[in-house]
């Protein structure tokens, strides 16, 4: 019993302690639902893009698609020049779109991929990137089925981890293209960044892929999940896929640049990582 004139604070202290414990448990529970389970995952492939400024990306990990008009009415000519794709010396890969006359095109950029060097089925595929902005810019982080040359597109399957219209700097898209649901009929969903833009700082874009299910995340926020039974056509995602990074100019998804679009524009990639399921 407390002495007279001294309030008995013990019950209130006990109650505060109990409330504090409950709040802590709730915070831990919320954190565990965020999709950020990488501490428990096995990192099996990565590129951190460390190296000197102007250096091309690691040739043991990346190759190039060279040329123009990949079926989407894109306007750039994709090259393997350091002016379009190189390390920036600060731990980033810079894919840079330029307005210049080159090989009959009015713009240049780059499209790098792991085809023939690395492909796998299932796991968490993620990249930390800062996106460009402007009408007609179309950066993407995506994957194609490694059987592309045998069966063609869309039967090989396509997983778009992140696509973005430069004229909508707060919105990204995640999609699947396959037989019966490709191009304008893709299975897709968008994510709007609360109170921010993707061109002002880095964000992490990821998919978690297992047999029969693919989930899309931005900064560990789950915004789309597709299971095999959701698709209007065949599920073609139980074989290895390779990774692609590119910055397109123009195309059916974004339209052409206009007088408001400033060049050069750069897609900055901090890292790409793949974790085992």
C-alpha positions in Angstrom: 0.0 0.0 0.0 1.3 3.4 -0.9 1.9 6.0 1.8 -0.7 8.7 2.2 -0.1 11.6 -0.2 1.8 9.3 -2.7 -0.3 8.2 -5.6 -0.3 4.4 -6.3 1.3 4.4 -9.8 2.1 0.7 -10.0 -1.2 -0.3 -11.7 -0.8 2.4 -14.3 2.9 1.4 -14.9 1.8 -2.2 -15.3 -0.9 -1.2 -17.7 1.5 0.9 -19.7 4.0 -1.9 -19.9 1.3 -4.3 -21.2 0.2 -1.8 -23.8 3.8 -1.3 -24.9 4.3 -5.1 -25.3 1.1 -5.3 -27.4 2.2 -2.5 -29.6 5.6 -4.0 -30.1 4.0 -7.3 -31.1 1.7 -5.6 -33.6 4.7 -3.8 -35.2 6.6 -7.1 -35.5 3.5 -8.7 -37.0 3.0 -5.9 -39.5 6.7 -6.0 -40.5 6.5 -9.8 -41.1 3.7 -9.2 -43.6 5.6 -6.7 -45.7 7.2 -9.3 -48.0 10.7 -8.5 -46.8 11.9 -12.0 -46.0 15.3 -11.6 -47.6 17.2 -12.2 -44.4 16.0 -15.8 -44.5 16.5 -16.2 -48.2 19.6 -17.5 -50.0 21.1 -15.0 -52.4 22.0 -16.9 -55.5 22.8 -14.3 -58.2 23.5 -10.6 -58.1 25.2 -7.6 -59.7 26.0 -4.6 -57.5 27.4 -2.6 -60.4 30.7 -1.7 -58.6 33.5 -0.5 -60.9 35.0 2.5 -62.5 32.9 5.2 -64.2 32.5 4.5 -67.9 33.0 0.7 -67.6 30.6 -1.5 -69.4 28.5 -3.9 -67.3 30.0 -7.3 -66.4 30.2 -9.4 -69.6 29.9 -12.6 -67.5 26.4 -11.5 -66.4 25.0 -9.3 -69.2 24.8 -9.2 -73.0 23.0 -6.8 -75.3 20.2 -6.5 -77.8 21.5 -4.3 -80.5 19.1 -2.6 -82.9 15.7 -0.9 -83.1 12.0 -1.5 -83.2 11.5 -4.6 -81.1 7.9 -5.0 -82.1 6.5 -2.1 -80.0 7.2 0.8 -82.4 10.1 2.0 -80.2 12.1 4.9 -81.6 15.6 4.3 -80.1 18.5 2.4 -81.5 19.8 0.2 -78.7 23.6 0.0 -78.5 26.4 -1.4 -76.4 28.3 1.9 -76.2 29.3 3.4 -72.8 27.5 6.5 -73.8 24.3 4.5 -73.4 25.1 1.8 -70.9 27.9 2.0 -68.3 28.8 2.1 -64.6 28.7 5.6 -63.1 31.5 5.0 -60.6 29.1 5.3 -57.6 27.9 1.7 -57.5 25.2 2.2 -60.2 24.5 1.1 -63.7 23.4 4.0 -65.9 21.2 3.2 -69.0 21.0 6.5 -70.8 18.6 7.6 -73.6 20.0 10.3 -75.8 18.4 12.4 -78.6 20.9 11.9 -81.5 20.9 10.7 -85.0 22.3 7.1 -85.0 21.9 4.3 -87.6 18.8 5.9 -89.0 17.2 6.4 -85.6 16.6 9.7 -83.8 17.4 8.4 -80.3 19.8 5.9 -78.7 19.6 3.9 -75.6 20.4 0.3 -74.3 18.8 -3.0 -73.6 20.8 -5.5 -71.6 19.9 -9.1 -70.7 21.2 -12.3 -69.2 20.1 -14.5 -72.1 22.6 -17.3 -72.5 24.3 -16.4 -69.3 21.8 -16.8 -66.5 18.2 -18.0 -66.4 16.2 -19.8 -63.7 12.7 -20.7 -62.6 11.2 -19.5 -59.2 12.6 -17.2 -56.5 12.6 -13.5 -55.7 13.9 -11.3 -58.5 14.5 -7.7 -57.4 16.2 -4.4 -58.5 16.7 -1.1 -56.8 16.3 1.7 -59.3 15.7 5.4 -59.8 13.5 6.0 -62.9 13.7 8.8 -65.4 10.7 11.0 -66.3 9.2 12.6 -69.3 6.7 12.0 -72.1 7.7 9.0 -74.2 10.2 7.3 -71.8 9.6 3.6 -71.1 12.0 1.9 -68.7 11.4 -1.7 -67.8 12.7 -4.5 -65.6 11.4 -7.8 -66.9 11.9 -11.4 -67.9 11.4 -13.7 -70.9 11.1 -17.4 -71.0 14.5 -19.0 -71.9 12.7 -21.0 -74.6 12.0 -17.8 -76.5 14.0 -18.8 -79.6 12.2 -22.2 -79.8 8.5 -21.3 -79.2 8.4 -17.5 -79.8 6.5 -14.8 -78.0 4.1 -14.9 -76.1 4.2 -18.7 -75.8 7.5 -18.4 -73.9 5.9 -16.2 -71.3 6.8 -12.7 -70.2 7.0 -11.4 -66.6 7.1 -7.6 -66.4 8.4 -6.9 -62.9 8.3 -3.1 -63.5 7.1 -1.0 -66.4 6.6 2.7 -66.3 5.4 5.6 -68.4 7.7 8.6 -68.0 4.7 10.9 -68.2 3.2 9.3 -65.0 6.1 9.5 -62.5 4.2 8.1 -59.6 2.8 4.9 -61.3 4.4 1.6 -62.2 2.9 -1.5 -63.7 3.4 -5.3 -63.2 2.1 -7.7 -65.9 2.1 -11.1 -67.4 2.0 -11.9 -71.1 1.3 -15.4 -72.4 -0.8 -17.3 -74.9 -4.2 -15.7 -75.0 -3.3 -12.7 -72.8 -0.6 -10.6 -74.4 0.0 -7.0 -75.5 -3.1 -5.0 -74.8 -4.8 -8.1 -73.2 -2.0 -8.7 -70.7 -2.9 -9.6 -67.1 -1.7 -6.4 -65.3 -2.1 -4.1 -62.4 -0.7 -0.7 -61.5 0.8 0.7 -58.3 0.7 4.4 -57.3 3.4 5.6 -55.0 1.8 7.4 -52.0 2.8 11.0 -52.0 6.0 10.5 -54.1 7.6 10.0 -57.5 9.8 7.2 -58.8 12.2 9.7 -60.5 13.4 11.5 -57.3 14.8 8.5 -55.3 15.5 4.8 -55.5 12.8 2.2 -55.0 12.9 -1.6 -54.9 10.8 -3.5 -57.5 10.4 -7.3 -57.1 8.5 -10.4 -57.9 8.3 -13.5 -55.8 7.7 -16.5 -58.1 6.8 -20.0 -57.2 5.0 -22.8 -58.9 1.5 -21.6 -59.8 1.9 -18.1 -58.2 3.6 -14.8 -58.9 3.5 -11.8 -56.6 4.6 -8.2 -57.3 6.1 -5.8 -54.8 7.2 -2.1 -54.6 9.4 -1.4 -51.6 8.0 -4.7 -50.1 4.4 -3.6 -50.5 2.5 -6.4 -52.2 0.2 -5.0 -54.9 -0.6 -7.9 -57.2 -0.8 -11.7 -57.0 -1.6 -13.9 -59.9 -2.2 -17.7 -59.6 -2.4 -20.1 -62.5 -6.2 -20.3 -62.3 -6.6 -16.6 -62.8 -5.3 -16.6 -66.3 -7.5 -16.6 -69.5 -4.9 -18.8 -71.2 -2.1 -21.3 -70.4 0.2 -20.9 -67.4 3.7 -20.8 -69.0 5.8 -20.0 -66.0 7.2 -23.3 -64.8 10.5 -23.1 -66.7 13.6 -20.8 -66.6 13.4 -17.1 -67.6 16.2 -14.6 -68.3 16.4 -11.0 -67.0 16.2 -7.8 -69.1 16.8 -4.1 -68.2 16.1 -1.4 -70.8 15.1 2.2 -71.3 12.9 2.6 -74.5 12.0 5.8 -76.2 8.6 5.9 -77.6 6.5 2.8 -78.4 2.9 1.8 -78.1 2.9 1.8 -74.3 4.0 5.5 -73.9 3.7 7.3 -77.2 6.5 9.4 -78.7 8.5 12.1 -76.8 7.3 15.7 -77.3 8.8 19.1 -76.8 8.6 18.8 -73.0 10.8 15.7 -72.9 14.4 16.6 -71.9 17.4 14.5 -73.0 19.6 12.8 -71.9 17.5 10.7 -69.5 18.9 7.9 -67.3 17.6 4.8 -65.7 19.9 4.3 -62.6 20.2 0.7 -61.3 21.7 0.3 -57.9 21.6 -3.5 -57.9 19.9 -6.6 -59.3 19.5 -9.6 -57.0 18.0 -13.1 -57.2 17.1 -15.2 -54.2 16.1 -18.8 -53.9 12.5 -19.5 -53.2 
